[in-house]
Amino acid sequence: MPAPRTVLLTGAAGGLGTLMRDLLPSYGYELRLLDLRPIEGEPDAITADLSDRAALREAVRGVDAIIHLAGISLEASFDKILASNIEGTYNLYEAAREEGVPRIVFASSNHAVGYTPRPEAGDPLIPIDTPHRPDTFYGLSKSFGEDLAQLYWDKHGLETVSVRIGSCFPEPSSVRMLSIWMSPADGARLFHAALTAEDVQHTVVYGSSANTRLWWDLSTARALGYEPQDDSEPYAEKIVAEHGELRPGVEAHAYLGGHFVNDPPIWPYRHGRY
């Protein structure tokens, strides 16, 4: 696919959105920004809720692709998740279909498969076709998003790359994150590959760097042209010394979703990283 020129970035004021606002323009993209709240220093950004279907249709009109990061990014009540992540994502897909946008890059999550047991040393990597096993209503909404993307490809020919993002921060901050961390630079590389690869139809990929402690199979991401450059291992000695290794028999250590399975951070979360 030729490189899109104009890309709508939803959730542009969030943590990941802010990182991508800084990094993606270097790939030649003109970003059209959308968020629920105004974005400081971005007077042309669109302020709109995902429930506002007219505003969404206006926002997507004329863009070459969409990176959909908007929505609740932690656990919340089902009603909140339903309105923001499920109905909101449907509204965006409908707007894209109506306006003929050819491709969406959907921010899915490892929490769509959060109840998958994490690999032990020597186990095979978690495959991309592992069944949905959401660990929260949040994870359930990401499973829905992946299935919605498949429907819109099969029914309407709207392509999607669903990226099961691990944890995208400047540095990893937990032992679990050593296995699922995606550096911001690798995040931009992956989104660029997802925007430009040919004939993606609906492709699901895991989103992380090439970590020494990697838990999942990056082959479908690499097939898009993604070449991760970073590894969490330089941070490992300090993090393990502070927290200790993951321990058998501890529920939060047993599953891919970590403490989302037993004590998920509740939206909004303002006191550190998850």
N, C-alpha and C positions, 0 to 999 in steps of 0.2 A: 504494500500500500504506500503511495507517495506520502511523504511526511505532511501531516495536517499543518495548516498555517495558524488557524484560530481554534483554540481549545477552550471549552467551558470548564472551569475548575470549580466544582461545588465544595462547600465546606472550606472555603479558602482562608478563613480566619482561624481555623483549628491548628493544632500542633503540626500534623502532617501537611495540611494545606499551606501553612506558613513556610515550611521547609521547601515544598515544591514550588511555591511562588518565587523563591530565590533561585532555584536550581534549573527549572525547566526552560526558562527563556534562553539559556545558553545553547539549547538544542534547536533554536530557531522558532520556538512557538510564541505566538501572540496569545496571551491568556486573557480570557474574559472571566472575571471573578464573581462568585456568588456566595453569599452566606446569610444566615439569619440575622446577624448583627453587622453594623458598619465596620469596615476595615480601616484602621488608622493609616493614613498616608495613601489611601487608594480611593480617591473621590469618585472614580468611574465605576467602582464595584457595585454590583446589584445586590440590594438588600431585599431578600424575599424568603418566605417560608415554603417548605416543600409541599404544603397543603394548597398553595396558591397556584392553581393550574394555569391560569392566564399568564401570570408572571413567569412561570417556568417555560411556557411556550415561547414567550418573547425572548427569554434568556437563551434558549437553544437555537433560535432562528439564525441561520447563516453560519453556524459553527461547523467545523469539519469533524470534530470529535468531542467527547465529553470524558473527563475524569471525575467520577462521582465519589467524593469523600464525605459528603454531608450526612448528618444524622447523629444519633446518640452513639457514642463509641465505648460505652461501658454498660453495665447492667442497669435496668430500670424496671418500673412496673410494666406489665404487659400492655396496658393502655398507651403508655408513652412510647414504648417500642413500636406498637402497631401504627400509631399516627406518624412517627418520624421515619422509622426505618423500613416499614413494610408498605404502608400507603404512600409515603413520600417517595420511595424508590419506584413504585408503580407509576406515580404521577410523572416522574422524570422520564421513565421509559415511554409513556404515552406521548409526552411532549416531543421526545426524540423521534418517535415513529411518525407523528403527525407532520413534523418539519423535515423528515427525510435525512436525519443525521445518521451516517452509516456505521459509526462505531462508538461504543462506550467502554471505558476501563472502569470496572466496578471494584471498589474497595471492599472485598470480602474479608474474612478473618480466619485465623487458625481456630477460633472458637466455634466455627461451624462444624468442626470435627474434634471439639475439645475433650470429649470423653474417650477418645482414642488413647489406648495405653502408650505411654512414651517408650521409645526404644531403649533397651539396655545395650551396653557395650557389646558389639558383635552382631546385634540384630540388624535386619535389613532396614533401610530407610522407609519412612511412611510414604506409601504411594499416593499419587494424586487422585486415584479412583477409590480411595478409602471411603466407606459410606458416611454420610452425614451423621454425626453424633454430637449435636450442639450441647453446650454445657450451661447455657443461660437463655433467657428470652433474647438477649442480644445475639448470641450465637445462632439461635433459631431464625432471627431476622436475616442473618447472612446466608443461611441455608436457603431461605426463601428467595433472596436476591439472586443466588446462583441458578435456582430453578426458573425464576422469572426470566433471567438472561437466556436460558436455553429455550424457553417458550418463544421469546421474541426473535431468536434466530430461526427456529423451526417454522414459525408462523408468519413472520414479517421480514426475515432476512436482515435483521439488525444484528451486527456482530458485537460480541463482548469478549473481553479478557477479564475474567474474575480472578483477582489477586488475593489469595489467602495470606494477608499480611501478618507477620510475626509481631515484632516490636521495632518501630522505626524511630530511633532517637540518636542524637549525636554520639552517645556512648551507651553500652549495656550497663544495667545497674543491678542485675540479679543473676543467680546461677542459671535459672531457667532461660533467661534472656541470652546467655552465651550460646544457646542452641538455635534460637529463632530470631536473633537480632538482624535487622537490615539497616545498614548505614544509610544516612540520607543520600549520599552520592550514589550508592547502589539502588536506592529507591528510584531516583531520577533515571538511572540507566534502565531499570525494569519498566517503568512507565513509558519511556521513549520506545523501547522494544515493543511493548504492547500496543502503542499507537501506530507503529509503522510496519509490523510484520504482515506478510501477505496471508490472506485466506484463513483467518483465525476462527471463523464461524463462532462457536462458543468454546473457548479454551479456559480451563481452570489451571492456575499455577500457584505454587507456594512462593511467598515473597520474603526472601532473606538474603543475607550475604553468604559467601562461601565459607561458612564457619567450620572450624575444625571439629566442633561438637555438634554438627548439623544433625537434625532429627528427620528431615523430610527430603524427598526426592525433588530436585530442581530441574529434572530433564525437560518438562514441558515449558518451563521458563526459558531454559537455554535454547530450546527449539525455536523460540521467537527471535533469537539473536541476543538474548541477555547474557552478558559476561560479567558476573560479579567480581569486584576487585578487592573487597575488604573481608576481614575475618575478625571475629570477636576475641580470638585467643590472646592477643596482647593485653587484654583487660582481665584475663581469667585468674591470674595469681592473686591479685588484689581482692577480687570479688569472692573467690573461694575462701581466702583467709578470713574474710569478714563474715561470711554466711555459712561456710561449710558446704560440702557436696550434697546433692540431692540424695535423700535417704529412702530405702525400701520401707514400705509399710506406712509412709506418710501420704495421706490421700492427695494433697496438693502436689506432691512430687510424682505421683503415679501416672498422671494423665497429661496429655499434650496441653490442655487448657490451664494447667497450674491451679492457683487458688480460685480461679473462676468456678471450679467445680464445687467448692465448699464454702467460700467466703469472698464472693465477687465484689470488686469495688463498685459502688453505686454512683450513678450519674447525679449531679456533677461531682467530680473527684478533684480536689484542689490541694492535696497534701502529699504530693510525691508521685512517683511513677509506679505503674502497675505492670 
